[in-house]
Amino acid sequence: MDVFIAGIAHTQLGRHADRSVKDLTREAVEGALRDAGLALGDIGAAWFANVRQGQMEGQNSIRGQCALTAMGLGGIPIFNVENACASSSSALYQAYAAVKAGLHDIVLVAGTEKMYYPEKRQAMMEAFFGGTDVHEMQSTWEGLQHIGAGIGPQQAAGGDWRQQSFFMDVYASLARMHMKMYGTTQEHFAHAAAKNHTHSALNPLAQYQTPMSVEDVLQTPLIAWPLTRAMCAPISDGAAAAVVCSEKALARIGRTRAVRIRGMGVSSTVRRAPEALESHCVALAAERAYGAAGISARDIDVAEVHDASSFAEVLQIENLGLCARGEGGPYTASGATTLGGECPVNVSGGLVSKGHPIAATGIIQLHELATQLRGEAGRRQVQGARIAVAENGGGFLRIEDAAAVVTVLDRA
C-alpha cells in the first residue's frame, strides 16, 4: 500500500520568545490541514514530536495531548515521540507504518520546538547535554580529542558550553578526523556553508536570509576549529506538520499535489571504529531507505541533509552515496550540490541558515522536498526534480549520531 503526504507546512523559523509551543503547533497544523484540504475531524491519529519543553518548561509526558487538544483535536490516539533532532522524522516513520499497515487512513505528524528562552540562557545550553549519554560524557569527550589529533591550531580546545552547544565541539573533532583521513579542508566546509546561506536568501521561511561568500563564512567568529559561526546551526524556534494518508484516502480527497513516501530507513548508533565510516549509521539508514524505495543514489534529484554543522553536510552526502567516500569536500566545492548543480543539496538553506528547531527539523526538511517535487519552489526550484531524499540525524553516542532517518519521496 502506498502512503502519501497530502499536506505539509511549517512556521517562520527564528527566535520567537513571545510564542508558545501551543501557538506554534496550531499555526503549523492549520497550515498542513489547509494544504491537504482537510479539517481536524478528518484526522484519525496523531504523532507529536518535541524535545525541549520538558527540560525548559517542566511539561513532560503528555506534550502532544496538551498542544493538540488545545486546538480542538481530541478523542483520537495521540503519541508523543522524542528522538533528539530526529524526533519528527521518527514520528513520521511510525505514522507511515501505521497507515501502511491499514490501521489508519489519515493521520497527523507534528513537530514543535522552542529552544530560545532568553531568561534561561544557562539552561538553554545545558539542555544540549541530554542529546548524548550523560554518564559517558567524560570518556566521550576524551575519545573525541584523539581522533583528529595533530590537525589544526586549536585541536584540543573546547568551547564554552555555557555559551554554545557541546555538539559543535563534537562536530569539530569529527571534522578534524575527516581532514586527517582525506585531506578535507576548512575551505571545503566554508563552501558548504556559503552555498546554504546563499540558498536561504531564496527561502522566505528561513531564519537567515543573507547570502554569504566563502570568505564571509571564514571571517565569522571561530566556534571550535575548523568551524566558524556561519558553519553552525543557530538556536531556533518553529513548528512543522504533515498530513499523511493512504492511497484510498487520497483518492477520496483528490489532492493532486500529494507526494508519495516511496521508502524510509531508520538506524541507530553502530559500534565501530571511528575511521570505519563505511559502517556509519546514516549509511545504514540510507541503504534501507533505498532498498525500500527501489532506487540508488544515482536516481536522486535533490536532497536535504542534516547539516547541524557544515562538516556534517560533507559527511552525510558521502553517507548517502551522492559522492565517493572522502570526496564530500571537493564535490561540494565543485558546485555539484549548489542550485543548478548535479545534485542540489539543502536548497532550503539547510540547518545552518534556514534554522534548526530540533524536534521540527525532520518535517521541515520534507516540506522543502515536497515543495520541490510539486514544482512550487520559485527561484530555488530544482528543475525536473522527481526523486528527493531527506537525511535527519539525532543526538550523539560515542562516535556518531544516536538516531538516523532517511526518507525517499517522489511525485504521486
C-alpha positions in Angstrom: 0.0 0.0 0.0 1.4 3.4 -1.0 1.5 6.2 1.6 1.3 9.9 0.8 1.9 13.3 2.3 -1.3 15.1 1.3 -0.5 18.4 3.1 2.5 19.9 4.8 3.5 23.3 6.3 5.9 24.9 8.7 6.2 28.2 10.5 8.6 31.0 10.0 11.9 29.9 11.7 13.7 32.2 14.1 13.8 33.2 17.8 10.2 33.6 19.0 10.4 34.5 22.6 6.8 35.7 22.6 5.3 32.5 21.2 4.3 29.2 22.9 4.6 25.6 21.9 0.8 25.6 21.6 0.8 28.7 19.4 3.5 27.4 17.1 1.8 24.0 16.8 -1.6 25.5 15.9 -0.1 27.5 13.1 1.8 24.5 11.6 -1.1 22.1 11.9 -3.7 24.5 10.5 -1.3 25.1 7.6 -0.9 21.4 6.8 -4.6 20.8 7.0 -5.3 23.7 4.7 -2.7 22.4 2.3 -4.4 19.0 2.3 -7.9 20.4 2.0 -8.9 18.7 5.3 -10.3 19.6 8.7 -9.3 18.4 12.2 -12.2 16.0 12.2 -10.6 14.1 9.3 -7.6 13.1 11.4 -7.6 9.5 12.8 -4.4 9.6 14.9 -1.6 12.0 15.6 2.1 11.8 16.5 3.7 14.8 18.2 7.5 15.4 18.4 9.2 17.7 21.0 12.4 17.6 22.9 12.9 20.8 24.9 9.6 21.5 26.6 10.2 19.1 29.4 13.6 20.5 30.1 12.8 24.1 29.8 9.2 24.3 31.0 8.7 21.2 33.0 6.0 19.9 30.7 6.6 16.2 30.5 4.8 13.0 29.4 1.8 14.4 27.5 3.1 17.3 25.5 1.2 16.2 22.3 -2.1 16.0 24.1 -1.5 19.4 25.6 -0.6 21.1 22.3 -3.1 19.3 20.1 -6.2 19.2 22.3 -5.7 22.9 22.9 -6.6 23.5 19.3 -9.6 21.1 19.3 -8.1 17.8 18.3 -9.3 15.1 20.8 -10.6 11.6 21.3 -8.1 10.1 18.8 -4.8 8.3 19.6 -2.1 10.8 20.3 1.5 9.6 20.6 4.5 11.5 21.9 7.8 11.0 20.2 11.2 12.1 21.4 14.3 11.1 19.5 16.6 14.1 19.6 16.9 16.1 16.4 15.4 13.1 14.5 12.1 13.3 16.5 9.7 14.4 13.8 11.1 12.1 11.1 10.9 9.3 13.7 7.3 10.2 14.3 6.7 10.2 10.5 8.2 6.7 10.4 5.7 5.5 13.0 2.8 7.2 11.2 3.9 5.8 7.8 4.0 2.3 9.3 0.5 2.7 10.8 -1.0 3.9 7.6 0.8 1.2 5.5 -0.5 -1.4 7.9 -4.0 -0.3 7.4 -4.6 0.9 10.9 -5.5 4.5 9.9 -6.3 6.3 6.6 -5.5 9.9 7.5 -3.1 10.9 10.3 -1.2 13.9 11.5 2.5 14.3 12.3 3.6 17.5 14.1 7.0 18.6 15.5 7.4 21.7 17.6 10.4 23.2 19.3 11.1 26.2 21.4 14.8 26.5 22.1 15.1 30.2 22.8 14.5 31.2 26.4 16.5 34.4 26.9 15.8 34.4 30.7 17.2 30.8 31.0 20.4 31.0 29.0 22.4 28.6 31.0 19.6 26.0 31.0 19.3 26.5 27.2 22.9 25.4 26.8 22.8 22.6 29.3 19.8 21.1 27.5 22.1 20.0 24.7 23.8 17.5 27.1 20.6 15.5 27.0 21.4 14.5 23.4 24.3 12.3 24.5 24.9 9.8 27.2 25.4 11.9 30.3 27.1 9.0 32.1 29.8 8.8 29.4 30.4 12.4 28.7 33.9 12.5 30.0 35.0 9.3 28.2 33.2 10.5 25.0 35.0 13.9 25.2 38.4 12.3 25.8 38.0 9.9 22.9 37.0 12.7 20.5 40.1 14.7 21.3 42.3 11.9 20.0 40.6 11.1 16.6 41.7 14.3 14.9 44.9 14.9 16.9 47.6 16.9 15.1 45.2 18.8 12.8 44.7 22.5 13.2 45.9 25.2 15.6 43.3 24.5 18.3 42.7 20.8 18.1 42.4 20.3 21.8 40.4 23.4 22.6 36.8 23.1 23.5 34.3 25.9 23.5 32.5 27.4 26.5 29.5 25.2 26.9 27.6 27.9 28.8 27.6 29.9 25.6 27.4 27.4 22.8 26.3 23.8 22.1 28.5 20.9 23.2 27.7 19.4 19.8 29.8 22.0 17.9 32.9 20.6 19.7 31.8 17.1 18.7 31.4 18.1 15.1 34.8 19.9 15.1 36.5 16.8 16.4 34.9 14.7 13.7 35.8 17.3 11.1 39.4 17.2 12.1 39.4 13.4 11.7 37.9 13.7 8.2 40.6 16.3 7.3 43.3 13.9 8.6 41.9 10.9 6.7 41.0 12.5 3.4 42.7 15.9 3.1 39.4 17.8 3.5 40.0 21.5 4.3 38.3 24.2 6.2 37.6 25.9 2.9 35.5 22.9 1.8 33.3 23.3 4.9 33.1 27.0 4.1 31.9 26.2 0.6 29.0 24.1 2.1 28.1 27.0 4.5 28.3 29.7 1.9 26.1 27.7 -0.5 23.4 27.2 2.1 23.4 30.8 3.3 23.0 31.9 -0.3 20.2 29.3 -0.9 18.4 30.5 2.2 18.2 34.0 0.8 15.6 32.5 -1.6 13.6 30.9 1.2 11.1 33.3 2.8 10.6 31.0 5.9 14.3 30.8 6.7 15.8 32.2 9.9 18.7 33.8 8.0 18.2 35.3 4.5 21.6 36.9 3.8 23.9 35.4 1.0 27.4 34.7 2.1 30.7 34.0 0.2 33.3 31.5 1.3 35.4 34.4 2.5 32.4 35.8 4.5 32.0 32.4 6.2 35.6 32.1 7.1 35.7 35.6 8.7 32.9 34.9 11.1 34.0 34.1 14.7 35.6 30.8 15.4 33.4 28.4 17.4 35.6 25.3 17.5 38.3 24.8 14.9 37.7 24.3 12.0 34.1 25.5 12.5 33.2 29.2 12.4 29.9 30.6 13.4 28.4 30.6 9.9 29.1 26.9 9.7 27.0 26.1 12.8 23.2 25.8 13.1 21.6 28.5 15.2 19.2 28.3 18.2 15.7 28.2 16.5 12.1 28.1 17.4 9.5 26.7 15.0 6.9 24.0 14.2 6.1 21.8 11.2 3.2 19.4 10.4 2.3 16.9 7.8 -0.9 15.1 6.9 -0.2 11.5 5.9 -2.7 9.4 4.2 -3.4 6.1 2.4 -3.9 5.7 -1.3 -7.6 5.1 -0.7 -7.9 8.3 1.3 -6.0 10.2 -1.3 -8.4 9.1 -4.0 -11.3 10.3 -1.8 -9.9 13.7 -1.0 -8.5 14.2 -4.6 -5.3 16.1 -3.8 -3.3 16.2 -7.0 -0.3 17.9 -5.2 0.4 15.0 -2.9 3.8 13.4 -2.8 4.5 9.8 -2.1 6.6 8.4 0.7 8.5 5.9 -1.5 10.6 4.4 1.3 12.1 5.1 4.7 15.1 3.7 6.5 15.9 4.1 10.2 19.0 3.2 12.3 20.8 3.9 15.5 24.4 4.2 16.7 26.7 1.5 15.2 29.5 0.2 17.4 32.5 0.7 15.1 36.0 2.1 15.0 35.9 5.9 14.4 37.6 5.5 11.0 35.1 2.9 9.7 32.8 5.5 8.2 31.5 3.0 5.6 29.6 1.5 8.6 28.1 4.8 9.7 24.5 4.6 10.9 23.4 7.1 8.3 24.9 4.9 5.5 22.9 2.0 7.0 19.7 4.0 7.1 20.2 5.1 3.5 20.8 1.6 2.4 17.5 0.5 4.0 15.6 3.5 2.5 16.9 3.0 -1.0 16.1 -0.7 -0.8 12.5 0.0 0.3 12.2 2.6 -2.4 13.8 0.6 -5.2 16.3 3.3 -6.0 20.1 4.0 -5.9 21.9 7.2 -5.0 22.2 8.0 -8.8 18.5 8.4 -9.0 18.3 11.3 -6.5 17.5 14.7 -8.0 17.5 16.8 -4.8 18.4 16.2 -1.1 18.1 17.8 2.3 20.7 16.7 4.8 21.2 17.3 8.5 23.9 20.0 8.4 23.9 21.0 12.1 27.4 21.9 11.1 28.7 22.4 7.6 31.1 19.5 8.2 28.1 17.3 8.7 26.8 18.1 5.2 30.2 17.0 3.8 30.0 13.7 5.7 26.3 13.0 5.1 26.4 13.4 1.3 29.1 10.7 1.4 26.9 8.5 3.6 24.0 9.0 1.2 26.3 7.9 -1.7 25.9 11.2 -3.6 29.7 11.2 -4.0 32.6 8.8 -3.1 33.8 8.4 0.5 36.2 11.1 1.3 35.2 13.2 -1.7 32.4 15.3 0.0 34.6 18.4 0.4 35.8 18.6 -3.3 32.4 17.6 -4.6 30.8 20.4 -2.7 33.5 22.9 -3.7 32.9 21.9 -7.4 29.4 23.3 -7.3 27.7 19.9 -7.7 25.5 20.5 -4.7 24.5 24.1 -5.5 21.2 25.0 -7.1 21.7 24.2 -10.8 24.4 21.6 -10.0 24.5 17.9 -10.4 22.5 17.1 -7.3 21.4 20.2 -5.3 21.6 19.7 -1.5 19.9 21.9 1.1 18.3 24.3 -1.3 16.2 25.4 1.6 19.3 26.9 3.2 19.9 23.8 5.4 20.0 23.8 9.2 22.9 26.3 9.3 20.9 29.1 7.7 17.2 28.1 7.4 17.3 27.2 11.1 17.1 24.1 13.3 14.2 23.8 15.8 15.3 20.3 16.6 12.1 18.3 17.0 10.6 20.0 14.0 13.6 19.7 11.6 12.7 16.4 10.0 9.3 17.5 8.8 10.7 20.9 7.8 13.2 19.1 5.5 10.3 17.2 3.9 8.4 20.5 3.4 11.2 21.7 1.2 11.3 18.5 -0.7 7.6 18.3 -1.2 7.7 21.9 -2.4 10.4 21.0 -4.9 8.6 17.9 -6.1 5.4 20.0 -6.6 7.4 22.5 -8.7 6.4 25.3 -6.3 9.8 26.4 -5.0 10.0 29.6 -7.2 13.5 31.0 -7.5 15.1 28.0 -5.7 13.3 25.4 -7.8 15.3 22.4 -8.9 14.2 21.8 -12.4 12.9 18.4 -13.2 13.0 17.1 -9.6 11.3 13.7 -9.4 13.0 11.8 -6.6 14.0 13.5 -3.4 15.8 12.3 -0.2 16.0 13.7 3.3 18.6 12.7 5.9 17.8 13.6 9.5 20.1 12.7 12.4 19.6 13.0 16.1 21.8 13.1 19.2 25.3 11.7 19.5 26.6 8.5 21.1 30.3 7.6 21.3 31.3 8.4 17.7 28.2 9.2 15.6 24.5 10.0 15.5 22.3 8.3 18.1 19.5 8.1 15.5 19.2 8.4 11.8 16.2 8.5 9.5 16.4 8.6 5.7 13.2 9.3 3.7 12.7 8.9 -0.1 9.9 11.0 -1.7 8.6 11.1 -5.2 5.7 12.7 -7.1 2.4 10.9 -6.6 
